[in-house]
Amino acid sequence: MLNLRDFEKKIIEGLCKKEKPEIILRVAS
């Protein structure tokens, strides 16, 4: 499993880039 920090970084990067945030939210949930 990915480290929580790396996972959070990917989420932040995704939100900043606004690249399919829905998919990121699905992965987070």
Buried (B, 14 or more C-beta within 10 A) or exposed (E): EEEEEEBEEBBEEBEEEEEEEEEBEEEEE
